[in-house]
Amino acid sequence: MFIKRCWLLCCFIALFLPVSAQEFITLNWQELPSAQTLPVVTRELPLKDDFRSFTYQVEIEFPEYQRLSKSEAAVLEARLDSLRRLSDADIAFGEGLPVSPQITSFIKVSAHRGFLSIHFVPVVYREGSYQRLNSFKLSVKSFPKREGMGEGTTTRSTAISSTKTSLKDCTNSLLSSGRWTKIRVRNTGVFKITNAELKKMGFSRLEKVRVFGYGGYLLSQRFSEHPAADLPEVPLLRLSDGVLFYARGTVSWKPDTKNSYFVRERNFYSDEGYYFLTDRDDIPEMETEVLPSLQGTAANRLTTFNSYALYEKDAYSWANTGRELYEDYDYVAGNAKNYTLHLPGIVSGGTGYLTTIFAARSIGVSTSYAVSVDGVAQGSASLASISSDNQYYTKATSATINTSWRGTNSENAVVTITHTRPSGTSGRLDYIALNYTRELALNTPYLPFRSLASINKETTFVLSGATATTVIWDVTDPANISRIEGRFADGTYTFTIPAGKLREFVAVTPEASGFETVESAGGVANQNLHSLEATDMIIISPDRTDLMTQAERLAQAHREKDGMSVVVIPAPQIYNEFSSGTPDGTAYRRLMKMLYDRFPKAAERPKYLLFFGDCSYDNRMLTSSWKNYRPDNYLLSYQSENSIEETNSYVTDDYFGFLDDEESDNLTAAMLDIGIGRFPVRTAAEAKAAVDKTIAYMENKHAGPWKHTVCYVSDDGDKNLHISQSEILASYTERNYPSLLVNRIYADAFRREASATGETYPDATKRLLQMFDKGMLVVNYTGHGSTSAWAAENLLTTNDITKMSSPRLPLWITATCDFTRFDDIQTSAGEQAFLNAKGGAIALLTTSRVVYASQNSALNQAFLRHIFSRPEGKRLRLGDIMRLSKCDESLANDKNKLNFALIGDPALTLAYPDYQVQIDEFAGVNVAEEGAVYPQAKAGSKITVKGHILTPEGNPAEDFTGTVHPTVLDSKEQVTTLDNRDEGAYTYTERSKTLFSGSDSVRWGRFEFTFPVPLDINYSDEEGLLSLYALSADRTNEAGGYFDHFLVGGTADEISSDTLGPKMTIYLNTPDFQSGEQTNNTPLFVAELEDADGINTVGNGIGHDLSLCIDGSAVLTYNLNDYYTPTAGDYTRGMVHFSVPDLAEGKHTLSFRAWDLLNNSSTKTLDFEVVRGLRPNLFSVICTQSPARESTTFVLSHNRPGSTLAVRMSVYDFSGRELWTHLEQGISEGQTYYVEWDLCSNGGQRLAPGVYLYCASIVSDGSRESTKAQKIIILSQ
């Protein structure tokens, strides 16, 4: 979903099987969306521990069908037509539906547990009609595998070769000791390092220098195809003036599926491969295996081989997504371009293959392109047009020309691309690959060669141009390079190999000149990630001290507060040990795989992975947007192959958490094994702010009743799709977690207004921002979105987010498009929410690309099922919530889930209460008694409530002393939306009236409070709700509970006859503020209220709200009911605290009106002048301990409550030397700000006993600085 366009693949029906196998099943057909346009039955059955020893057969028995009605059949036909047009449809329905359901089943693995994933479409065509499956028996049978039987039956698994040391068993890295130097290579070939170069690198024992590594080929996604567990040694040819060795760059060539030609594969993470040099002599010397040639000459005698040439200049991304980049040249400038490819040794008339990929963006009109070689046409391809409806998310269409061609005498082939298109149409080349037949002649210093004609055939290779010193290496396996011993005679080197797989060779003339050269990448410090012990969380960061410092702060917080084992690792160290030093995202995955397999027990295996750094869709930073940035400052991202369609492209961190052997190419079917999060931080300031927020949340610094509030926000339109999806979530929360206060902000429930900038919902936005200011546990948005806003009407914008300044941080769940596109050069709105140092989000379960509404809803519901669940009585951490949600069987094979990411700490626990609040007595009724009558809350009455606190285990918490915060809600009422889009109104029920919100004390686990019932109630005689939150005095324990067995209605027999409104005192920032004085542009409005009958905050009667109006403007009018806090234990008095949004400079007038519970009102006004940059008043600065022996806290008193302050604290000796300086920025909720000091200098040394000066300065909103200084005495320890 996204601004301007909604991409919805609506389904016919979606079905779930809530039963186990071998039972009769009756399908529950529901009108829910699904990934395909057809219904899909999904079931995932848990398997036994030895599941890999069996194959499984799934059958449907005793099916019962029902014919579809004519209207249902017509809808189905339309869906089938739509599906046939989808190029990437998973199931081919070109011939229509089958006569019986076609079952797909395969094994999935998560956390070492196997599941049998079963899928089928329960609609068939039989007996001349479409029919649906209503009931059946699902039969699952298992069969032991035959000895030697591979995993290629139903399980997509391949075991790691027994000849290799597995990652889990390799517990020591070669890099752990000795001197190492890293070198880079830019292509594949034979490289020479001269003695002079070795000396420059610091080596003196040249005869001891050895080379290790396997270069820069893209690592396979299949664990079975991974390289050696540690760095393999590369054989050298030692010369008098240096060494020769074979090295791999970053472009590999693999046979196509028919072994007809070679296909290029580029490492999209790096343009350079890496190796390591060392002079360690304690590593056993490698003996290069010598493979003798077979005797005689084979019938398959080859004097030519398959060679290739490539033109590829990556510089442009069509959609800022995906791994494929295109040429910078745009064919809008001209419809034809020539490319020259060098084809040394080409055999005239030899068979070759030409591959070109070209993409164009043409709206409404198809185009085509043609390719010729040396003026001879080779083929053409049509490029589909992009419809105007799809132009937002389809950035281009591409076409591949793949055709055979015949070589000519020229070694410089001119390839011409011609784009036939309307004027102004963009077109760009991906690459040109020419396979050609080449003479097997060594007329260069070295010659790599292999032949597809040798596969499965005994073959003799006849190499001409050889010398007596020619060496042949078999480089098929970079970890086991061997030497071929053939026969040399008359300038020809001949050798014969047995029939088998494709093998690759390199012929070398050692005495030749012109070998490839390396570049030094510097020394490598000793490291040993292979020796890691069991670790709960891995944090990966760019190798930057500023980021690593903050990552280590977070790690230490988890160690101290959660008892977790956490390791912070700079990314280059991971590349060094797990991808031969070459940046490759799979190296992250190999590290986690090593730990996952080494420690399979649940208590020991890794649970969380945090990427502590930003990333880019352009990992190599070749495009114009990124070319001025350094890749080393960023982490790598996993990108989809599709790079031109927003709806089929993705960036996902999930890839790094698929750790079972079976999980390779099919990411949609894989199951996450660990929780993964990301801090998209680029600067030290961003990193510090993110860690500060996270640690403050862990320490519960801002605990309060806001943690009992959740908010569901929905977009309008699309025939109420979004509001209905939001309502499913809100209703589910109310049913299953009734102690939570559920707020609904559905756009269509507010009046839509038109302005010069478009349509908006100003009241909905204002309400949403007020909710953010008060604080929420969770905010959940469903609807259209973009990288800068929620909804076309800008319900919430980046500008709103950057201005947020509340420390009460919610978890954001955003089921909308693109909101947190964390790999883009521009910082998205979702990232801004997380990076906001003053407020925003503690974390986001959010989207990084265009997503589908139907699957969004399914994942959102999965989030909700897990977010408050307590397996084994413990709250889940955010990473577990994301992992379990994505593994939910309702999302099996769902590609959409890959577009959801966790921005935040995966090891962070959502901070809702562990303890319980239980009510004993309500309005004199002992509600704990079985069968107790429902008491009634009558208008004008006073209700006394008694209760107690229970531990998480359900025992009385007699040591709990603190505060209880009750909130009383009226009965549910029906709400009908305004139908702003003329698509039909939507009706729902909610508790929209708050009858009372206050606080009282808890002593030794028990509490009692009294609240007044206002006259403005619904008088429905239906159930109300009492929600309770309690916080212990030491802020370590929180409790939550509810009571709803009471009725709201009726009128008390005796009601006060008072006719006076509340007494009030109002001011800005500080009590001494006088009307007409100056203030900053975001002052704190405070109202002190008192009335014997209580203050009305219900708002049920027209105009009976606490209302603040500035300058008589409706836009600057605020309902402050939610900002009123009664005095603890006294409902007759209370205060309003409200941070006024940014005001223009100049003179203003505010008016505040309040009502008591008998609907009597009072009003007061205040004049003030806003001055931007107005210097704050720093009234005093003191320290809590002086003399101080261990630590002290500086207390700054000021007149900017609710504002963000930039604070600087410094300590000096009496000679004026600055010994300690501390800078921080934070929100001062009151008129005091606290800074702690451990009595140590900037260098960490404890200050000597004596007298010192300390100085405090504050700045607010860009103002001038206010400063005060005092003395402090420090004693010896």
ABEGO torsion letter per residue (X at the ends): XBBGBBBBBBBABBBBBABBBGBBBBBBBBBBBBABABBBBBBBBBBBAAAAABBBBBBBBGBBBBBBBAAAAAAAAAAAAAAAABAABABBAAAEBBABBBBBBBBBBBGGBBBBBBBBBABBBBGGBBBBBABBBBBBBBBBBBBGBBAABABBBBBBBAABBBAAABABBAAABEBBBBBBBABBEBBBBBAAAAAAAGBABAAABBBBEAEABBBBABAAABBBABBBBBBBBBBAAEBBBBBBBABBBBBBAAGABBBBBBBAABABBBBBBBABAABBBBBBBBBBBBBEBBABBBABBBBBBBBBBBABBAAGBEABBBBABBAAAEABBBBBBBBBGBBBGBBBBBBBBBBBBBBGBBBBBBBBBGGBBAEBBBBBBBBAAAAAABABBBBBBBBBBBBBABABBBBBBBBBBBBGBBBBBABBBBBBBBBBBBABABBBBBBAAABGBBBBBBBBGBBAABBBBBAABAABBBBBBBBBBGGBBBBBBBBEBBBBBBBBBAABBGBBBBBBAEBBBBBBAAABBBBABBBBBBBBAAAAAAAAAAAAAAAAAAGBBBBBBBAAAAAAAAAGGBBBAAAAAAAAAAAAAABABAAABBABBBBBEBBBABAAGABAAAAABBAAABBBBBBBABAABAAABBBBAAAAABABAABBABAAABBBABBBBBBBBABAAAAAAAAAAAAAAAAGAABEAAAABBBBBBBBEGGGAAAAAAAAAAAAAAAABAABBBBBBBAAABBBBBBAAEBBBAAAAAAAAAAAAAEBABBBBBEBBBAABBEAAGABBAAAAAABABABBBBBBBBBBGABBAABABBBAAAAAAABAABEBABBBBBABBBBAAAAAAAAAAAAAAAABBBGGBBBBAAAAAAAAAABAAABGBAAAAABBBBEBAABBBBBBABBBBBABBGGBBAABBGBBBBBBBBGBBBBBBBBBBBAAGBBBAABBEBBBBBBBBBBBBBBBAGAAGAEBBBBBBBABBABBBBBBBBGGBBBBBBBBBABBAGAGBBBBBBBBBBBAAGABBBBBBBABBBBEEBBABBBABABBBBBBBBBGBAABBBGBBBBABBBBBBBBBBAAEBBAAGABBGABBBBBBGGBAAABBBAAAABBBBBGBAABBBBBBBBBBBBBEBBBBBBBBBBAAGBBBBBBBBBBBBBGBBBBBABBBBABOBBAABBBBBBBBABBGBBBBBBBBBBBAAGBBABBBBBBBBBABABBBBBBAGBBAAGBBBBBEBBBBBBBBBBGGBBBBBBBBBBBBBBX
